[in-house]
């Protein structure tokens, strides 16, 4: 038996739920492994690709046991405002974990701990530390540009490589890149004492989302990486995850550095694009195109319903010319433009053009550590 604070255990279960499978052919993946060792209750959850581990204070001990995660979460939800609860493993023909608090009592299904799958930590690791807030914000921004097509599995994640957005040889810097073939994002961050032997890796989509959620308060994150797995620690949490087994494309060829031609207020440009497309409805499978016509001081944005050309929308947005215009108009996917402007997280967005058929380059007017591209569309 062990005693715990229900709220602390409920908060730990909330974070572990990111990897607990609700419906799975392997029932034990819907369970969490518990073991109490005097003053520490350890909890482990896994979906076979990611393993999360955390601890909460306790008083008392019991051997490892696996308990139904959804039922434990539901029970804790009813008693989380109480000061104390007891966890009591009960053996027998139908073993259960008994949760008691005051006169409330729950008997929860259990399974033997020896059947719980184990995801081994990385070996022969390269270790370093990253600032938590910057790392989380970068991964969150990439959610708009990662691919979810299983046929190109090597794009189903965020590539992490040495260097910055301008050079692969930049020291003490990590660049993070993602693309789905239609749009892409690259952002870099400075990392002190970065080992030069760090090899490129691809962090899976789900792993990037889990990191942002479970390490939400960690000031710094410890990283250990090998060619197959990554281990992240911080804020009392540990995550071990498999990596995408593949080679990320040479993104620097399709996302080159390009001097900007136009400068916009980022919120103003995104708002004008959304205004132009507000009434034209759902269009073709490839998405809603927006035509951008560049004048001396403003850009005219128009959309047209491809099924009924009489339905149109338009707006204008003020811009500043930074260089001579090589093209007077270009088309792009309405949704992709807005997503990439937002992913840059900047007040001023600068646009670089490489002809009517080349990628549209978006950069920040105030941050030199980020770049996005959107492929043009014929309109």
Phi, psi and omega per residue, in radians:
X1 nan 2.574 3.051
X2 -2.497 2.650 3.100
X3 -1.891 2.415 -3.115
X4 -2.426 2.888 2.976
X5 -1.572 2.028 -3.047
X6 -0.945 -0.676 -3.104
X7 -1.136 -0.708 3.122
X8 -1.094 -0.734 3.131
X9 -1.202 -0.652 3.110
X10 -1.110 -0.710 3.118
X11 -1.155 -0.684 3.093
X12 -1.127 -0.735 3.126
X13 -1.134 -0.596 3.122
X14 -1.072 -0.694 3.119
X15 -1.293 -0.678 3.125
X16 -1.156 -0.416 -3.091
X17 -1.082 -0.280 3.138
X18 -1.112 -0.365 -3.128
X19 -2.097 0.064 -3.116
X20 -1.520 2.156 -3.087
X21 -1.420 2.254 3.096
X22 -1.357 -0.816 3.108
X23 -2.146 2.063 -3.079
X24 -2.682 2.530 3.074
X25 -1.179 -0.269 3.099
X26 -1.835 1.722 -3.006
X27 -0.981 -0.549 -3.030
X28 -1.194 -0.287 3.091
X29 -1.247 -0.226 3.034
X30 -1.620 0.166 -3.124
X31 -1.992 2.761 3.061
X32 -2.036 2.420 -3.124
X33 -1.542 2.200 3.132
X34 -2.074 2.465 2.963
X35 -2.608 2.283 -3.116
X36 -1.892 2.298 -3.079
X37 -2.292 1.246 3.054
X38 1.400 -1.326 -3.080
X39 -2.138 0.177 -3.063
X40 -2.506 2.181 3.045
X41 -1.776 2.037 -3.135
X42 -1.668 2.373 3.122
X43 -2.152 2.353 3.114
X44 -2.316 2.354 3.045
X45 -2.331 2.630 -3.137
X46 -2.663 2.668 2.978
X47 -2.053 0.285 -3.113
X48 1.451 -0.334 3.064
X49 -1.827 -0.513 3.133
X50 -2.271 2.412 3.019
X51 -2.136 2.238 3.092
X52 -1.975 2.401 3.127
X53 -2.340 2.398 3.038
X54 -2.639 2.992 3.114
X55 -2.357 2.705 3.000
X56 -2.322 2.651 3.114
X57 -1.121 2.570 3.083
X58 -2.659 3.006 3.026
X59 -2.288 1.965 -3.118
X60 2.099 3.033 -3.058
X61 -2.426 2.655 2.856
X62 -2.761 2.743 -3.102
X63 -1.260 2.891 -3.081
X64 -1.018 2.414 -3.137
X65 -2.617 2.598 3.084
X66 -1.895 2.255 -3.067
X67 -2.184 2.540 3.138
X68 -0.990 2.047 -2.998
X69 -1.201 -0.741 -3.088
X70 -1.167 -0.661 3.123
X71 -1.252 -0.648 3.087
X72 -1.129 -0.732 3.115
X73 -1.090 -0.729 3.140
X74 -1.127 -0.723 3.131
X75 -1.127 -0.779 -3.139
X76 -1.129 -0.540 3.115
X77 -1.088 -0.500 -3.134
X78 -1.475 -0.350 -3.037
X79 -2.166 0.182 -2.996
X80 -1.143 -0.345 3.137
X81 -1.534 0.006 3.124
X82 -1.538 2.775 -3.016
X83 -1.305 -0.531 -2.969
X84 -2.682 2.606 3.025
X85 -2.509 2.716 3.103
X86 -1.937 2.424 3.027
X87 -1.953 2.091 -3.027
X88 -2.256 1.884 3.029
X89 -1.206 2.247 -3.132
X90 -2.043 2.036 -3.129
X91 -1.515 2.955 -3.123
X92 2.546 -2.909 3.138
X93 -1.126 -0.545 3.096
X94 -2.253 1.391 -3.061
X95 -1.106 2.513 -3.132
X96 -2.410 2.885 2.917
X97 -1.850 2.081 -3.126
X98 -1.615 2.198 3.088
X99 -1.925 2.072 -3.091
X100 -2.153 2.355 3.025
X101 -2.608 1.993 -3.039
X102 1.076 -2.202 3.118
X103 -1.734 0.110 3.073
X104 -1.544 2.444 -3.117
X105 -2.574 2.370 3.117
X106 -2.291 2.399 3.031
X107 -1.948 2.024 -2.984
X108 -1.933 2.472 3.142
X109 -1.070 2.516 3.099
X110 -2.298 2.849 3.030
X111 -2.360 2.725 3.131
X112 -1.076 2.437 -3.094
X113 -1.218 -0.398 -3.099
X114 -1.235 -0.208 3.082
X115 -1.630 0.001 -3.109
X116 -1.328 2.246 -3.085
X117 -1.201 2.590 -3.106
X118 -2.047 2.231 3.049
X119 -1.835 1.977 -3.020
X120 -1.270 2.536 3.100
X121 -1.227 2.845 3.115
X122 -1.139 2.684 3.103
X123 -2.131 2.836 -3.106
X124 0.866 0.926 -2.926
X125 -1.473 2.741 2.865
X126 -1.828 2.179 -3.017
X127 -1.998 2.493 3.075
X128 -2.853 3.016 -3.117
X129 -2.185 2.409 3.128
X130 -2.149 2.633 3.045
X131 -1.195 2.197 -2.989
X132 -1.074 -0.830 -3.048
X133 -1.100 -0.761 -3.128
X134 -1.152 -0.777 -3.135
X135 -1.054 -0.784 -3.138
X136 -1.143 -0.710 -3.112
X137 -1.161 -0.636 3.106
X138 -1.140 -0.829 -3.136
X139 -1.118 -0.656 3.120
X140 -1.116 -0.697 3.140
X141 -1.111 -0.562 -3.092
X142 -1.296 -0.185 3.133
X143 -1.075 -0.374 -3.117
X144 -1.448 -0.262 -3.020
X145 -2.136 -0.061 3.113
X146 -1.265 2.715 3.117
X147 -1.643 2.614 3.065
X148 -2.115 0.245 3.102
X149 -1.441 2.106 -3.080
X150 -1.216 -0.389 -3.128
X151 -1.171 -0.536 3.066
X152 -1.955 1.212 -3.009
X153 -1.065 -0.488 -3.107
X154 -1.225 -0.170 3.044
X155 -1.720 0.011 -3.102
X156 -1.479 0.919 -3.141
X157 3.056 -3.059 -3.135
X158 -1.921 2.108 3.110
X159 -1.325 2.377 3.066
X160 -2.084 2.115 -3.052
X161 -2.401 2.771 3.019
X162 -1.192 2.555 3.084
X163 1.958 -3.040 3.073
X164 -2.171 -2.967 -3.039
X165 -1.240 -0.244 -3.104
X166 -1.831 -0.430 -3.048
X167 -2.627 2.397 3.084
X168 -1.355 -0.182 -3.109
X169 -1.762 0.072 3.130
X170 -1.098 2.284 -3.075
X171 -1.438 2.643 3.044
X172 0.951 0.739 -3.129
X173 -2.566 2.483 3.056
X174 -2.070 2.344 3.090
X175 -1.963 2.418 -3.118
X176 -2.039 2.250 -3.007
X177 -2.353 2.487 3.013
X178 -2.584 2.652 3.093
X179 -2.763 2.636 3.009
X180 -2.000 0.208 -3.134
X181 1.612 -0.323 3.124
X182 -1.882 -0.492 3.135
X183 -2.622 2.787 -3.126
X184 -2.679 2.780 -3.123
X185 -2.453 2.402 3.027
X186 -2.306 2.272 3.071
X187 -2.442 2.513 3.121
X188 -2.158 2.866 3.123
X189 -2.499 2.632 3.085
X190 -1.455 2.355 3.136
X191 -2.271 2.088 3.131
X192 -1.243 2.494 3.066
X193 0.950 0.758 3.130
X194 -1.330 2.147 -3.122
X195 -1.129 2.292 -3.095
X196 -1.198 -0.282 -3.099
X197 -1.497 0.078 3.140
X198 -1.106 2.166 -3.140
X199 -1.606 2.725 3.095
X200 -1.089 2.478 3.076
X201 -2.377 2.902 3.053
X202 -2.158 2.018 -3.139
X203 -1.518 2.151 -3.063
X204 -1.055 2.697 -3.136
X205 -0.916 -0.878 -3.076
X206 -1.106 -0.678 -3.132
X207 -1.085 -0.737 3.131
X208 -1.096 -0.668 3.122
X209 -1.205 -0.671 3.140
X210 -1.155 -0.725 3.137
X211 -1.005 -0.780 -3.102
X212 -1.107 -0.507 -3.059
X213 -1.560 -0.701 -3.002
X214 -1.600 -0.351 3.109
X215 -1.854 0.634 -2.989
X216 -1.180 -0.317 -3.089
X217 -2.070 0.034 -3.081
X218 -1.360 2.206 -3.137
X219 -1.252 -0.682 3.091
X220 -2.305 2.608 3.135
X221 -2.146 2.253 3.035
X222 -1.447 2.369 -3.108
X223 -2.141 2.341 2.998
X224 -2.288 2.218 -2.985
X225 -2.316 2.376 2.846
X226 -2.225 -2.938 -3.034
X227 -1.289 -0.256 -3.070
X228 -2.019 -0.467 -3.004
X229 -2.470 2.832 3.077
X230 -2.310 2.468 3.080
X231 -2.122 2.219 -3.138
X232 -2.147 2.314 3.133
X233 -2.307 2.596 3.096
X234 2.787 2.581 3.093
X235 1.057 0.527 3.127
X236 1.389 0.141 3.138
X237 -2.039 2.618 2.989
X238 -2.263 2.331 3.059
X239 -2.190 2.285 2.982
X240 -2.056 2.261 -3.088
X241 -2.397 2.545 2.949
X242 -1.244 2.716 3.085
X243 -1.844 2.818 3.056
X244 -1.222 2.229 -3.131
X245 -1.551 1.646 -3.115
X246 3.128 3.117 3.132
X247 -1.999 2.190 3.135
X248 -1.304 2.490 -3.120
X249 -1.086 2.863 3.092
X250 -1.295 1.504 -3.023
X251 -1.212 -0.387 -3.090
X252 -1.180 -0.379 3.108
X253 -1.276 -0.621 -3.099
X254 -1.724 -0.153 3.076
X255 -2.211 0.952 -3.073
X256 -1.270 2.820 3.021
X257 -1.174 2.296 -3.116
X258 -2.458 2.300 3.117
X259 -1.128 2.345 -3.100
X260 -1.258 2.610 3.126
X261 -1.840 -0.602 -3.059
X262 -2.308 2.635 3.110
X263 -2.238 2.372 -3.102
X264 -2.318 2.740 2.822
X265 -1.221 2.137 -2.992
X266 -1.054 -0.832 -3.136
X267 -1.143 -0.638 3.136
X268 -1.137 -0.738 3.136
X269 -1.162 -0.791 3.124
X270 -1.070 -0.728 -3.139
X271 -1.134 -0.720 3.141
X272 -1.144 -0.691 3.099
X273 -1.104 -0.764 3.132
X274 -1.165 -0.644 3.102
X275 -1.117 -0.772 -3.141
X276 -1.075 -0.548 -3.091
X277 -1.757 0.195 -2.998
X278 -1.176 -0.547 -2.992
X279 -2.076 0.116 -3.067
X280 -1.544 -0.055 2.987
X281 1.351 3.141 3.111
X282 -1.335 2.275 -3.054
X283 -1.893 -2.589 -3.053
X284 -1.126 2.929 -3.077
X285 -1.020 -0.578 -3.091
X286 -1.314 -0.096 3.078
X287 1.927 3.018 -3.079
X288 -1.538 2.062 3.133
X289 -1.475 2.512 3.018
X290 -2.090 2.307 3.092
X291 -1.638 2.266 3.120
X292 -1.962 2.003 3.132
X293 -1.915 2.139 -2.982
X294 -1.701 2.159 3.037
X295 -1.829 -2.858 -3.121
X296 -1.260 -0.687 -3.059
X297 -2.206 -0.157 -3.107
X298 -2.570 2.769 3.097
X299 -1.944 2.266 3.060
X300 -1.644 2.251 -3.115
X301 -2.017 2.236 -3.124
X302 -2.366 2.549 3.004
X303 -2.263 2.690 -3.123
X304 -2.430 2.355 3.092
X305 -1.214 2.063 -3.080
X306 -1.188 -0.394 3.129
X307 -1.495 -0.447 3.094
X308 -2.504 1.648 -3.041
X309 -1.063 -0.211 3.113
X310 -1.290 -0.312 3.130
X311 -1.569 1.991 -3.095
X312 -2.359 2.884 3.031
X313 -2.543 2.596 -3.139
X314 -2.663 2.765 3.048
X315 -2.796 2.964 3.097
X316 -2.230 2.664 3.124
X317 -2.412 2.307 3.128
X318 -1.205 2.486 3.059
X319 -2.403 2.919 3.036
X320 -2.054 2.227 3.095
X321 -1.351 2.197 3.123
X322 -1.798 -0.334 -3.108
X323 -2.751 2.997 -3.135
X324 -1.192 2.349 3.141
X325 -1.319 2.204 3.059
X326 -1.565 -0.409 3.113
X327 -2.285 2.634 -3.123
X328 -1.757 -0.285 3.090
X329 -2.740 2.766 3.122
X330 -2.745 2.698 3.102
X331 -1.983 2.623 3.125
X332 -2.695 2.818 3.074
X333 -1.185 2.155 -3.113
X334 -0.935 -0.861 -3.068
X335 -1.171 -0.743 -3.099
X336 -1.120 -0.692 3.130
X337 -1.065 -0.809 -3.125
X338 -1.135 -0.749 -3.127
X339 -1.087 -0.734 -3.102
X340 -1.287 -0.604 3.038
X341 -1.064 -0.787 3.125
X342 -1.157 -0.627 -3.124
X343 -1.158 -0.462 3.102
X344 -1.237 -0.402 3.085
X345 0.874 1.070 -3.047
X346 -2.457 2.783 3.068
X347 -1.443 -0.632 -3.119
X348 -2.056 2.178 3.079
X349 -1.927 2.326 3.133
X350 -1.937 2.448 -3.047
X351 -2.015 2.233 3.038
X352 -1.973 2.377 -3.066
X353 -2.071 2.462 3.114
X354 -2.166 0.972 -3.089
X355 1.427 3.113 -3.087
X356 -1.342 -0.299 -3.099
X357 -1.885 -0.113 -3.128
X358 -1.559 2.851 -3.131
X359 -1.112 2.570 3.058
X360 -1.538 2.089 -3.106
X361 -1.686 2.263 3.117
X362 -2.041 2.234 3.093
X363 -2.318 2.943 3.141
X364 -1.638 2.433 3.083
X365 -1.359 -0.201 -3.078
X366 -2.183 -0.164 -3.141
X367 -2.244 2.134 -3.106
X368 -1.561 0.142 -3.024
X369 -1.831 0.288 -3.066
X370 -2.571 2.537 3.136
X371 -2.669 2.450 3.093
X372 -2.292 2.715 3.030
X373 -2.316 2.602 3.015
X374 -2.291 2.263 3.120
X375 -1.304 2.483 -3.096
X376 -1.292 2.825 3.066
X377 -2.202 2.629 3.047
X378 -1.416 2.213 -3.129
X379 -2.228 nan nan
